[in-house]
Amino acid sequence: MKKRILAVLLALLMVSAAFAAPVFQLGGLVSYNKTVVSDEGLDFEVEDLKDINNFSFGADIRINPAKFFSIDIPATIGFGTEGSFSIATIPTLNVNIPLGEFADIAVGAGTQLDFQRIGQDGSWSMNGLPFSDFGDAIASSKLVYRAAVTINLGPLGIGAVVTLPGEAGFNSDDIGGIFTPMWESTRISAVALFNFG
């Protein structure tokens, strides 16, 4: 029996090694909308996990063109009243750090882009500004830091992601605030990805 278990584990490790750095990953994303850090440290209530309104759902696309580099594009969708619709995405560029044969840590940065349509016949906005103010919408967005751990087992990758924004937008006069993490806005997500290539 022990030999069979050992053989199965070795086979899994060999398959995992073959898929340790998939070129393309696509799958589902679940984000916990409430913050998990406060001034006193971790701030997490188990009761909040029972409320579906505390979660966002969407998709995650990851492209790994090189062993130590990846591009991540997660997106969540939301529906409001009277046909309102929103898409929130945080594209990031990341450095990958392999952990053994089948897992890696990715650390990177990007910015959050929120696209919203108010009402069924309403016009679209980005980061709260009309599309005609595209430059201002980008300038007012914040730097977002990202850290993720992913375990790739054959065709499936399972991971956890932590994101936190900077204190000030790119157009702020407070240069230090742009790069200073706002710890109290830390958010967590879980992903299940299909691996290709």
Disulfide bonds with the S-S distance in Angstrom:
none
